[in-house]
Amino acid sequence: MGEGKFTIASDGVDPLNVPRRTLYTGAKIPAIGLGTFGSDRFSGEQVSEAVRGAISVGYRHIDCAPVYGNEALIGEALHEVMRAGIKREELWITSKLWNDMHGEGDVLLSCAKTLKDLRLDYLDLYLVHWPFPNSHAPGCSVDSRNPDAKPYIHEDYMETWRQMERLVELGLVRHIGTSNMTIPKLKLVLRDANIRPACNEMELHPHFQQPELFQFVVENGMVPIGFCPIGSPNRPDRDKTETDTVDIEDPVIAKIAKRRNVHPAVICVKWAVQRGQIPIPFSIHRKNYLSNLQCTTTDPLTEEEMQEIAGIDKNCRLIKGQVFLWKEDQSWEDLWDVNGEITPG
Ligand SMILES: NC(=O)c1ccc[n+]([C@@H]2O[C@H](COP(=O)([O-])OP(=O)(O)OC[C@H]3O[C@@H](n4cnc5c(N)ncnc54)[C@H](OP(=O)(O)O)[C@@H]3O)[C@@H](O)[C@H]2O)c1
């Protein structure tokens, strides 16, 4: 499918049949999106081509971020599909503020750069990618530390958040949200925000169901967006540890997949949509991203199947975030407030 050749696929899914979730503003967001992090394995061109293909088969929600290094190429795909007749209002485009742009004046600049790259004049959702202003070189080892790294400082986060709110007031962004948060951090943000987060993007897959955070997010009027919904089997090697488990090899997932004659990945996606989170699975392979979308419109999992999957949670976090730690001899758990309180600096 080359430049100017965008067409709607005849074997795709009618976007009107894809479930949607309602945000507290009343806006509707498609209940599945396409992830765009190429995991250092796929080029920006390949990911951009997947965005084009995904929209052609019926996706209307794309999860982007400048740190994925491909927004300008994705912008070309978005431009092409809109020129071919897909209306901007039909698309849901998310992007994220990277960690090195939390400072005063940085947020507007970042958003403007993303808008320029994506060739848009507004975003549907803009997330603070991580609650830490700690950046690192792309592809660096998990042991590397930024000497300027800091813990979560709520006052600083709120200064960033005020700038996020300003983007909504300016009409550059329709909704703002958080990502990689914990309950104690979210409690403070909800207490102090003028414009509440509409969504919280968080790691969610059958082996990492985060039931407490999930419930907290929903009860507080946010919609959970689930990243790594398939357990990110092709994530960069630096993000793998020996104790990580593999969702798509889980006997329960495999059994249900066999029964329904689909790949286990599809069961992970189907479960996610049915549970109420918005999965954003990644694939550049048409067959895969098409089956992930199709499964949102087919026979639901039974109550028994849902319960079986609820029973296989292994509390196995895959994206541990080690590079964001702020001092020596820390454990990655410190990023996630596992004791229920914000880990002090
Ligand atoms: N907010 C954050 O901090 C954050 C963090 C991580 C990720 N994310 C977002 O979440 C998205 C998804 O996470 P992810 O890409 O790490 O992991 P994922 O979606 O859980 O897994 C992606 C992998 O699953 C395979 N797959 C997808 N559909 C399949 C199917 N139907 N059958 C078989 N295999 C299938 C793909 O393999 P093939 O390549 O073989 O198709 C792909 O490599 C990212 O792309 C990014 O947009 C956000």
The ligand as an SDF file (V2000), in Angstrom:
LIG
                    3D

 48 52  0  0  0  0  0  0  0  0999 V2000
    2.8860    3.6820   28.7510 N   0  0  0  0  0  0  0  0  0  0  0  0
    3.9690    2.9440   28.7610 C   0  0  0  0  0  0  0  0  0  0  0  0
    4.9070    3.1640   29.5510 O   0  0  0  0  0  0  0  0  0  0  0  0
    4.0990    1.7950   27.8100 C   0  0  0  0  0  0  0  0  0  0  0  0
    5.0390    0.7870   28.0760 C   0  0  0  0  0  0  0  0  0  0  0  0
    5.1410   -0.2910   27.1950 C   0  0  0  0  0  0  0  0  0  0  0  0
    4.3110   -0.3440   26.0670 C   0  0  0  0  0  0  0  0  0  0  0  0
    3.4160    0.6610   25.8110 N   0  0  0  0  0  0  0  0  0  0  0  0
    2.5040    0.6280   24.6360 C   0  0  0  0  0  0  0  0  0  0  0  0
    1.8530   -0.6430   24.6280 O   0  0  0  0  0  0  0  0  0  0  0  0
    2.0180   -1.2470   23.3440 C   0  0  0  0  0  0  0  0  0  0  0  0
    1.9490   -2.7550   23.4460 C   0  0  0  0  0  0  0  0  0  0  0  0
    2.9700   -3.2910   24.2550 O   0  0  0  0  0  0  0  0  0  0  0  0
    4.1100   -4.2060   23.6520 P   0  0  0  0  0  0  0  0  0  0  0  0
    4.2720   -3.8490   22.2360 O   0  0  0  0  0  0  0  0  0  0  0  0
    5.2980   -4.1250   24.5210 O   0  0  0  0  0  0  0  0  0  0  0  0
    3.5740   -5.6700   23.8810 O   0  0  0  0  0  0  0  0  0  0  0  0
    2.3240   -6.5870   23.4440 P   0  0  0  0  0  0  0  0  0  0  0  0
    1.3480   -5.8140   22.6480 O   0  0  0  0  0  0  0  0  0  0  0  0
    1.8900   -7.2760   24.6710 O   0  0  0  0  0  0  0  0  0  0  0  0
    3.0510   -7.6870   22.5570 O   0  0  0  0  0  0  0  0  0  0  0  0
    3.4300   -7.4060   21.2530 C   0  0  0  0  0  0  0  0  0  0  0  0
    3.8940   -8.6890   20.5870 C   0  0  0  0  0  0  0  0  0  0  0  0
    2.8360   -9.6400   20.5720 O   0  0  0  0  0  0  0  0  0  0  0  0
    2.8110  -10.3160   19.3430 C   0  0  0  0  0  0  0  0  0  0  0  0
    1.4290  -10.4160   18.8430 N   0  0  0  0  0  0  0  0  0  0  0  0
    0.5220   -9.4070   18.7310 C   0  0  0  0  0  0  0  0  0  0  0  0
   -0.6490   -9.8720   18.2630 N   0  0  0  0  0  0  0  0  0  0  0  0
   -0.4660  -11.1910   18.0410 C   0  0  0  0  0  0  0  0  0  0  0  0
   -1.3150  -12.2010   17.5470 C   0  0  0  0  0  0  0  0  0  0  0  0
   -2.5830  -11.9800   17.2050 N   0  0  0  0  0  0  0  0  0  0  0  0
   -0.7900  -13.4660   17.4250 N   0  0  0  0  0  0  0  0  0  0  0  0
    0.4770  -13.7110   17.7720 C   0  0  0  0  0  0  0  0  0  0  0  0
    1.3200  -12.7950   18.2610 N   0  0  0  0  0  0  0  0  0  0  0  0
    0.8540  -11.5400   18.3950 C   0  0  0  0  0  0  0  0  0  0  0  0
    3.5790   -9.4900   18.3570 C   0  0  0  0  0  0  0  0  0  0  0  0
    4.4240  -10.3800   17.6830 O   0  0  0  0  0  0  0  0  0  0  0  0
    4.6620  -10.2340   16.0980 P   0  0  0  0  0  0  0  0  0  0  0  0
    5.6250   -9.1100   15.9990 O   0  0  0  0  0  0  0  0  0  0  0  0
    5.2350  -11.5760   15.7450 O   0  0  0  0  0  0  0  0  0  0  0  0
    3.3420   -9.9540   15.4630 O   0  0  0  0  0  0  0  0  0  0  0  0
    4.2870   -8.4410   19.1630 C   0  0  0  0  0  0  0  0  0  0  0  0
    5.6740   -8.4940   19.0400 O   0  0  0  0  0  0  0  0  0  0  0  0
    3.3640   -0.6880   22.8620 C   0  0  0  0  0  0  0  0  0  0  0  0
    3.5540   -0.8770   21.4800 O   0  0  0  0  0  0  0  0  0  0  0  0
    3.2220    0.7570   23.2870 C   0  0  0  0  0  0  0  0  0  0  0  0
    2.4170    1.4820   22.3740 O   0  0  0  0  0  0  0  0  0  0  0  0
    3.2850    1.7190   26.6940 C   0  0  0  0  0  0  0  0  0  0  0  0
  1  2  1  0
  2  3  2  0
  2  4  1  0
  4  5  1  0
  4 48  2  0
  5  6  2  0
  6  7  1  0
  7  8  2  0
  8  9  1  0
  8 48  1  0
  9 10  1  0
  9 46  1  0
 10 11  1  0
 11 12  1  0
 11 44  1  0
 12 13  1  0
 13 14  1  0
 14 15  2  0
 14 16  1  0
 14 17  1  0
 17 18  1  0
 18 19  2  0
 18 20  1  0
 18 21  1  0
 21 22  1  0
 22 23  1  0
 23 24  1  0
 23 42  1  0
 24 25  1  0
 25 26  1  0
 25 36  1  0
 26 27  1  0
 26 35  1  0
 27 28  2  0
 28 29  1  0
 29 30  1  0
 29 35  2  0
 30 31  1  0
 30 32  2  0
 32 33  1  0
 33 34  2  0
 34 35  1  0
 36 37  1  0
 36 42  1  0
 37 38  1  0
 38 39  2  0
 38 40  1  0
 38 41  1  0
 42 43  1  0
 44 45  1  0
 44 46  1  0
 46 47  1  0
M  CHG  2   8   1  16  -1
M  END
$$$$
